[in-house]
């Protein structure tokens, strides 16, 4: 059980680092997009939409990993 909790914790930490990097890239994109009109540059808009979708997916994935860490801890407390 302790090994499973450790593996879940390690996976969660690595996903949090990737999450932070993705959010930083999204913030940079938003700063660059301040002066642009939506749809003016189609490629720029598509990149932004894709980046937002990726961040949303990764956030949900990271939350799932966090729940796995909590579940592993609770399993360890009960047994």
Secondary structure, 3 states (H helix, E strand, C coil): CHHHHHHHHHHHHHHHHHHHHHHHHHHHHHHHHCCCCCCCCHHHHHHHHHHHHHHHHHHHHHHHHHHHHHHHHHHHHHC
